[in-house]
Amino acid sequence: MKDQKLETESIPKLLWDYSIPAITGSLVYILYNIVDRIFISFGVGRLAIAGISIVLPLFTFILATGLFIGIGGGSLISINLGQKNTEKAELILGNAVTLLFTIGILFSILGLVFLNKILYLFGATPENISYARDYMSIIFFATVFQLLFIALNNIIRGEGNPKFAMKMNLIGCGFNLILDPIFIFTLGMGIKGAAIATIISNVIVAIYQLKHFTTGKSNIKLKVKNLKLDLKVLAGISSIGIAPFIMQMSNSIVVIFINKNCNIYGGDIAIAAYGIVNSIGTLLYMPIVGIYQGAQPILGYNYGAKNYHRVREAYILSLLVAVAISTTGFILIMFIPKLLVFPFIKNDPQLLSLTIKSLKIFYGLVLVMGFHMIGSSYFQAVGRAKITTFLNIIRQFGLTLPLLYILPKYFGLNGVWMANPITDIVLAIITSYFVFKELHRLKCEEKLEVKYSI
């Protein structure tokens, strides 16, 4: 079986084989979202970008739910495949699919009914709410397919098919790239056209993903008997998936606070600048997300198989690659920021200047990003999600939100941007402490395994 490679092949080769598709997929996912914003910026303008910035928490909420089910299910599937329990892995898959359809339908109904109230709650202004409403009213029609796209790609990696997961991202982005200019410019639909292009792409990819688990070359199959919800399986998915869910949901809350502060201290131009900074930020952290997504099945499988030396090796190598990526991001931001910002801005020097300044402050300590991202994801991959959850709560509710409340009172708009680098460095130190203890524990466990096997 394909998953046996996780136990026998060298860690560098495995990380390459699994992470390159995941990184490519992550970069494609970035394009999937950023392309909309670039076309909207050039086709509609500053207020439309501000409107998109307002709906970012809604996208984050959908992403959080998809990762809750996808990472929770994918990690459990990896661990069970490591334990040679294919039947349990297939039960997890079936329950995950049922959960995705159920929650997706519920989101669509609630989102469409309460959309205006939600947008004002998230910081919309009378000037930009029409753009936000036009976009999300269409997006909410296809929430089921968005959730399937996000969650099933994580599960596909977890069951040992990272290249197919990458292919799904490429197909989705390809359709989005083709359809965006057609709907926005050729058909003159503006921001509504961007939303239509996105949901069509989601639907196409979701159909391919479901086909993979029914008639495709998957290691596990989607079977009707496994669609009935099992409380024990749901509890298992939740115990691991809660960590990325809290992380993304707390990110969503942070975005709301940032947008509200931007409105207070800078107005619509500050909201637009943050929307661009946030988009560029995905260029920095999504490749690192690709690294830990690629490492997740390696860590989970070998942890389940008690190959602790391979677990340690996979973690350390993942961290080194993540640091290399964050270092590259730091160099780009500090020395050639205009290269990153220019694609989002057309003939608006005031917005260009503010965005570059904001970008440099917001990601001033991006060098340490890999330490808390890789460290936090490790505990999630091996089924010890309580630590990941704790770290995510500390990050947003213990650091970022209090800083967003205090710093702007003294530094104005600059204080909004300063909260992020301070959070990064403090969280990197806290996460490193937990990881050091964990690696020491694994080393001791390994010695005991050797002792009792003699």
Secondary structure as UniProt FT lines:
FT   HELIX           2..4
FT   HELIX           5..8
FT   HELIX           11..43
FT   HELIX           46..82
FT   TURN            83..84
FT   HELIX           86..113
FT   HELIX           115..121
FT   TURN            122..123
FT   TURN            126..128
FT   HELIX           129..139
FT   HELIX           140..142
FT   HELIX           143..158
FT   TURN            159..160
FT   HELIX           162..181
FT   HELIX           182..186
FT   HELIX           190..214
FT   HELIX           224..226
FT   HELIX           231..265
FT   HELIX           268..304
FT   TURN            305..306
FT   HELIX           308..335
FT   HELIX           337..341
FT   HELIX           342..344
FT   HELIX           349..362
FT   TURN            363..365
FT   HELIX           366..368
FT   HELIX           369..381
FT   TURN            382..383
FT   HELIX           385..393
FT   HELIX           394..400
FT   HELIX           401..411
FT   HELIX           413..453
//
